[in-house]
Amino acid sequence: MQANFDTLTGLPNRRMFRERLEQEIKKSNRSSTPIALMFIDLDHFKEVNDTLGHDIGDILLIEASRRISDCVRATDIVARLGGDEFTVLLTEVEDVTSVERIAQSITQKLATFFQLKEEVAYVSASIGITLYPNDATDIEGLFKNADQAMYVAKEQGRNRHSYFTHALQEAAQTRLRLINDLRGALAGNQFMVHFQPIVDMATGRINKAEALIRWNHPERGLVSPAQFIPLAEETGLILEIGDWVFYESMRCAKRWRTLYNPVFQVSVNKSPIQFYKDGDEHAVWLAHLRDIDMPGEGLVIEITEGLLLDSNTSINGALLTLRNADIQVSIDDFGTGYSSLSYLKKFDIDYLKIDQSFVRHLEIDHNDLVLCEAIIVMAHKLGIKVVAEGVETERQRDMLAAAECDYAQGYLYSKPIPADEFEELLKRNLSA
């Protein structure tokens, strides 16, 4: 055991880290998903050790190891190479901007003061980052790159991170520019709401739609929500943006209920950040519904499974407020999280949305069909309706209809489109 773990911090040591890195490189080769390696060196640690003593230095190292571990996912690997040097291996890096987020988080956490018995100490961190397989294809090359990048961070003034490659450096700069641009996007009228129909499988009628935000950047054109929503959540801008989407969606929903279909519903996605914030945002939303004479039945709020798994009193209260106002709740991307099905019993959920990853291979993977059928049967037993996302072919539609799925959404019917185009689609659907 001791041969693989650092005796002071309990983290994997250099030997074990190399073994894990070898395994992750093999996995990366199989999945074609990059991995990122970080070298972390504590700035000014020697001064703390020399002035306050080794015992205090050891306490700082233990606390530093805990702070670094708190910044990464359970699937990532944190190790102590020796002295005040740590390393982090980020596995399955789907999006290089996540590397930037984690590096910033580690830098911030380590720059916060350390309470070491009666003493207070300040250190910071210099971090070097390299990517496999982009920068190097073997362990020695990765170690050399990360080490080199770490010294660049030190030379640039410490308390920062540096990338070995231009690609990652550019990604970090792009991310910073996007955050800055995002701050002015709402005032600059750069956002749009598009609507994607949710079709009743039994009748073919469009009785619902999902509201989806789009950002038309003046220089970049359309920026993917997958790129800017995490940035909006991270900066807190999601609160203001989320409110704007709600107001725009309800304006359209009110019009369509009045002109075309008195039971029409619009689904609005709600970020966990919006649930966690202080104050009763729902009171503002409910007041707006009253102001425009819009019943709660016209709104469905889409949330993630993770929100319910992390449920606390404020979330329970918020969901109860929605229920009392006749607003329905839908679980988005069902089946992709670490589900605890007990929440389906605990909360009043109206809809489950089967994630498109299950629908995509329905025609070729029998297991996906079995999973969809199981979700539908379970939901119906609990009195919950089911929406299948990502329906793209008639065969998928027919298989889901045979499994008695209630609603379908996807490119077979329409991609998300602007409000005026959606209204024309709605008119055609009604007259068909």
C-alpha positions in Angstrom: 0.0 0.0 0.0 2.7 2.5 1.0 4.6 1.8 -2.2 1.7 3.4 -4.1 0.5 6.2 -1.8 2.1 9.3 -0.4 2.3 8.7 3.4 1.6 12.4 4.3 -1.4 13.3 2.1 -2.8 9.8 1.2 -2.7 10.7 -2.5 -1.2 8.4 -5.1 2.6 8.9 -5.4 4.7 9.3 -8.5 4.9 5.5 -9.1 1.2 4.9 -8.9 0.4 8.1 -10.9 2.6 6.8 -13.8 0.7 3.5 -13.8 -2.7 5.3 -13.8 -1.4 7.6 -16.6 -0.5 4.6 -18.7 -4.0 3.2 -18.2 -5.6 6.5 -19.1 -3.5 6.8 -22.3 -4.7 3.4 -23.4 -8.3 4.4 -22.7 -7.8 7.7 -24.5 -6.5 5.8 -27.6 -9.6 3.6 -27.6 -12.1 6.4 -27.1 -10.3 9.1 -29.1 -10.9 11.5 -26.2 -8.0 13.7 -25.0 -6.7 13.8 -21.5 -5.0 16.8 -19.8 -2.0 16.7 -17.4 -1.4 19.5 -14.9 1.8 20.1 -12.9 1.2 22.2 -9.8 4.0 23.8 -7.8 3.2 25.7 -4.6 4.7 29.2 -4.8 6.5 30.4 -1.6 6.1 27.1 0.2 9.8 27.0 1.1 9.4 30.3 3.0 6.5 28.8 5.0 8.5 25.6 5.7 11.6 27.6 6.8 9.9 30.1 9.0 7.1 28.1 10.5 8.7 24.7 10.6 8.2 21.4 8.8 5.2 20.3 11.0 3.3 23.4 9.9 4.5 22.9 6.3 3.1 19.3 6.4 -0.3 20.6 7.6 -0.3 23.0 4.6 0.5 20.2 2.2 -2.4 18.1 3.5 -4.8 21.0 3.2 -3.5 21.9 -0.3 -4.0 18.3 -1.4 -7.6 18.5 -0.2 -8.3 21.8 -1.9 -6.9 20.5 -5.2 -9.0 17.3 -5.0 -12.1 19.4 -4.3 -11.6 21.1 -7.7 -11.7 18.0 -9.9 -14.2 15.2 -10.7 -14.2 11.8 -9.0 -12.9 10.3 -12.2 -9.8 12.6 -12.3 -6.6 11.7 -10.5 -4.6 13.9 -8.1 -1.2 12.8 -7.0 1.8 14.2 -5.0 5.0 13.8 -6.8 7.1 14.9 -3.8 7.9 18.1 -1.9 5.4 20.8 -2.8 4.7 19.4 -6.3 1.3 17.9 -7.2 -0.1 16.7 -10.4 -3.6 16.3 -11.8 -4.8 14.1 -14.6 -8.1 15.1 -16.2 -9.6 12.2 -18.0 -12.0 12.2 -21.0 -11.7 15.9 -21.8 -14.6 16.5 -24.1 -14.2 20.2 -24.0 -10.9 22.0 -23.5 -12.6 24.9 -21.8 -13.3 22.6 -18.8 -9.5 22.4 -18.3 -9.4 26.2 -18.1 -12.2 26.2 -15.5 -10.5 23.6 -13.3 -7.1 25.4 -13.5 -8.7 28.7 -12.4 -10.5 27.0 -9.6 -7.3 25.4 -8.3 -5.4 28.7 -8.5 -8.2 30.5 -6.6 -8.5 27.8 -3.9 -4.7 27.7 -3.2 -4.4 31.5 -3.1 -6.9 31.6 -0.2 -5.2 31.9 3.2 -4.3 28.7 5.1 -5.1 28.5 8.8 -2.3 26.3 10.2 -2.9 25.9 14.0 -2.3 29.4 15.4 -0.5 30.6 12.2 -1.9 32.0 9.0 0.0 31.4 5.8 -0.4 32.5 2.2 0.9 30.6 -0.8 -0.2 30.4 -4.5 0.2 28.0 -7.3 2.0 27.9 -10.7 0.3 25.4 -13.0 1.6 23.9 -16.2 -0.9 22.2 -18.5 -0.4 19.8 -21.5 -2.7 17.7 -23.6 -2.5 14.1 -24.8 -2.3 13.2 -27.7 -2.1 16.8 -29.1 1.2 17.8 -27.4 3.0 14.4 -26.8 2.3 10.7 -27.3 4.3 9.3 -24.4 4.6 9.8 -20.6 8.0 11.4 -20.7 7.0 13.9 -23.3 3.9 14.8 -21.3 5.9 15.3 -18.1 8.4 17.4 -19.9 5.7 19.6 -21.5 3.8 20.1 -18.2 7.0 20.9 -16.4 8.1 23.4 -19.1 4.6 25.1 -19.0 4.8 25.3 -15.2 8.0 27.2 -15.3 6.5 29.6 -17.9 3.8 30.3 -15.3 6.4 31.0 -12.7 8.3 33.3 -15.0 5.1 35.2 -15.8 4.7 36.1 -12.1 3.3 33.0 -10.4 -0.3 32.4 -9.1 -1.3 31.5 -12.7 -1.4 28.7 -15.2 0.3 28.3 -18.6 -0.4 26.0 -21.5 2.2 24.1 -23.4 0.3 24.4 -26.6 -1.0 27.2 -28.7 -4.3 25.3 -29.1 -5.1 25.3 -25.4 -3.8 28.9 -25.0 -6.2 30.0 -27.8 -9.1 28.1 -26.2 -8.4 29.9 -22.9 -8.3 33.3 -24.6 -11.5 32.5 -26.6 -13.2 31.6 -23.4 -12.2 34.9 -21.8 -13.4 36.9 -24.8 -16.7 35.0 -24.8 -17.3 35.8 -21.2 -16.7 39.5 -21.8 -18.9 39.5 -24.9 -21.6 37.6 -23.0 -21.8 40.4 -20.5 -23.1 42.8 -23.2 -25.1 40.3 -25.2 -28.5 40.9 -23.4 -28.2 44.7 -23.7 -27.1 44.4 -27.3 -30.2 42.4 -28.2 -28.1 39.5 -29.4 -30.2 36.7 -27.9 -33.1 35.0 -29.7 -35.6 32.3 -28.5 -36.2 29.5 -30.9 -39.0 27.0 -30.4 -38.9 23.3 -31.2 -42.3 21.5 -31.4 -43.2 18.6 -29.1 -45.7 16.4 -30.9 -48.5 14.3 -29.5 -47.7 10.9 -30.8 -51.3 9.7 -30.8 -52.7 12.6 -32.8 -49.7 14.3 -34.6 -50.8 17.6 -33.0 -48.3 20.2 -31.8 -49.6 21.0 -28.3 -46.3 22.0 -26.8 -42.9 23.5 -27.7 -39.5 23.8 -26.0 -38.0 27.3 -25.8 -34.3 27.2 -26.6 -32.0 30.3 -26.4 -29.7 31.2 -29.3 -26.9 33.7 -29.3 -26.2 35.6 -32.5 -22.8 37.0 -31.9 -22.0 40.1 -34.0 -18.7 38.6 -35.2 -18.8 34.9 -34.5 -22.4 34.3 -35.7 -24.4 31.7 -33.9 -22.6 30.5 -30.7 -23.6 27.1 -29.5 -25.5 27.0 -26.2 -23.2 24.2 -25.1 -20.4 26.7 -25.3 -22.0 29.8 -23.7 -24.5 28.4 -21.1 -21.8 26.9 -18.8 -20.0 30.3 -19.0 -23.3 32.1 -18.1 -23.8 29.7 -15.2 -20.2 30.2 -14.0 -20.4 34.0 -14.1 -24.0 34.3 -12.7 -25.3 35.8 -15.9 -27.6 32.9 -16.3 -30.0 34.5 -13.8 -30.6 37.6 -16.0 -30.5 35.5 -19.2 -32.9 32.9 -17.7 -35.4 35.6 -16.8 -35.3 37.1 -20.3 -36.0 33.6 -21.9 -38.9 33.2 -19.5 -40.5 36.6 -20.4 -40.0 36.0 -24.2 -41.3 32.5 -24.0 -44.4 33.5 -22.1 -45.2 36.4 -24.5 -45.2 33.9 -27.4 -47.1 31.2 -25.4 -49.8 33.7 -24.5 -50.3 34.7 -28.1 -50.4 31.1 -29.4 -52.9 30.0 -26.6 -55.1 33.0 -27.6 -55.0 32.5 -31.4 -54.5 28.8 -32.0 -54.7 26.5 -29.0 -56.1 27.3 -25.5 -54.1 24.5 -23.9 -50.7 25.2 -25.6 -47.7 24.8 -23.4 -44.1 26.1 -23.6 -41.2 24.4 -21.8 -38.5 26.6 -20.4 -35.2 25.2 -19.1 -34.2 26.2 -15.7 -30.5 26.0 -14.6 -29.7 24.7 -11.1 -28.0 28.0 -10.5 -31.4 29.7 -10.8 -32.8 27.4 -8.1 -29.9 27.9 -5.7 -29.9 31.7 -5.8 -31.1 33.6 -2.8 -34.6 35.2 -2.9 -37.8 33.8 -4.3 -37.4 34.1 -8.1 -40.6 32.2 -8.6 -42.6 34.9 -7.0 -41.4 37.3 -9.8 -42.2 34.7 -12.4 -45.7 34.0 -10.9 -46.4 37.7 -10.7 -45.5 38.1 -14.4 -47.9 35.3 -15.3 -50.6 37.1 -13.4 -49.8 40.4 -15.0 -50.2 38.9 -18.5 -53.2 36.8 -17.5 -51.4 33.6 -18.3 -52.4 30.5 -16.3 -49.7 28.3 -14.8 -50.8 25.4 -17.1 -49.2 27.2 -20.0 -45.7 26.7 -18.6 -43.5 23.6 -18.1 -40.2 24.0 -16.3 -37.5 21.6 -17.4 -34.9 20.7 -14.8 -32.1 18.1 -14.6 -32.0 14.9 -12.6 -29.0 16.3 -10.7 -31.0 19.1 -9.2 -33.4 16.6 -7.5 -30.6 14.3 -6.3 -29.1 17.3 -4.6 -32.5 18.4 -3.3 -32.5 20.6 -0.2 -35.3 22.6 1.5 -35.1 25.5 -0.9 -35.5 23.3 -3.9 -38.4 21.3 -2.3 -40.1 24.6 -1.5 -39.6 25.9 -5.1 -41.1 22.8 -6.6 -44.0 23.0 -4.2 -44.5 26.7 -5.2 -44.6 25.7 -8.9 -47.1 22.8 -8.2 -49.4 25.2 -6.3 -49.4 27.6 -9.3 -50.3 24.7 -11.7 -47.0 24.9 -13.4 -45.7 21.5 -14.6 -42.2 20.0 -14.2 -40.2 18.0 -16.6 -37.0 16.0 -16.1 -34.6 16.7 -19.0 -32.1 14.1 -20.3 -33.6 11.4 -18.2 -31.4 8.3 -17.8 -28.0 10.0 -18.3 -27.4 11.0 -14.7 -26.7 9.0 -11.6 -30.4 8.4 -11.0 -32.1 7.6 -7.7 -35.6 6.7 -8.7 -36.9 7.6 -5.3 -37.1 11.2 -6.4 -39.9 10.3 -8.8 -41.9 9.2 -5.9 -40.9 12.1 -3.7 -41.6 14.9 -6.1 -44.6 15.6 -8.3 -43.0 15.2 -11.8 -45.2 15.5 -14.8 -42.9 14.5 -17.7 -39.7 12.5 -18.3 -37.7 13.4 -21.4 -35.8 10.3 -22.7 -32.4 11.5 -23.6 -31.6 11.5 -27.3 -28.6 9.2 -26.7 -31.1 6.3 -26.1 -33.3 7.3 -29.1 -30.4 7.7 -31.6 -29.6 4.0 -31.9 -33.1 2.6 -31.4 -33.1 0.9 -34.8 -29.8 -0.9 -34.3 -29.4 -1.4 -30.6 -32.0 -3.7 -29.0 -30.8 -2.6 -25.5 -31.7 1.0 -26.2 -35.2 0.0 -27.2 -35.6 -2.1 -24.1 -34.4 0.9 -22.0 -36.9 3.2 -23.7 -39.7 0.7 -23.2 -38.8 0.3 -19.5 -38.7 4.1 -18.9 -42.1 4.5 -20.5 -43.8 1.7 -18.6 -42.3 2.9 -15.3 -43.3 6.5 -15.9 -46.8 5.5 -16.8 -47.2 3.4 -13.7 -46.3 6.5 -11.7 -48.7 8.7 -13.7 -45.9 10.5 -15.6 -46.0 11.3 -19.3 -42.9 10.6 -21.5 -41.3 12.8 -24.2 -38.7 11.2 -26.5 -36.0 13.7 -27.6 -33.9 13.5 -30.8 -36.4 11.7 -33.0 -35.0 11.9 -36.5 -36.5 9.0 -38.5 -40.0 7.6 -39.1 -38.8 4.2 -37.9 -37.7 5.7 -34.6 -41.1 7.4 -34.3 -43.0 4.2 -35.1 -41.0 2.2 -32.5 -41.6 4.8 -29.8 -45.3 5.0 -30.7 -45.5 1.2 -30.5 -43.9 1.5 -27.0 -46.8 4.0 -26.1 -44.5 7.0 -25.8 -46.7 10.1 -25.3 -44.7 12.8 -27.1 -41.8 13.1 -29.5 -39.4 16.0 -30.3 -36.7 16.1 -32.9 -35.6 16.9 -36.4 -38.1 14.5 -37.9 -40.7 17.2 -37.0 -38.6 20.4 -37.0 -35.4 21.8 -35.8 -35.7 24.7 -33.3 -36.9 27.7 -35.3 -37.7 31.4 -34.6 -41.0 32.4 -33.2 -42.5 33.6 -36.5 -41.6 30.4 -38.3 -42.9 28.3 -35.4 -46.2 30.2 -35.6 -46.6 29.3 -39.3 -45.8 25.6 -38.5 -48.4 25.7 -35.8 -51.0 27.1 -38.2 -50.2 24.4 -40.8 -50.4 21.7 -38.1 -53.9 22.9 -37.0 -55.3 23.0 -40.5 -53.8 19.6 -41.5 
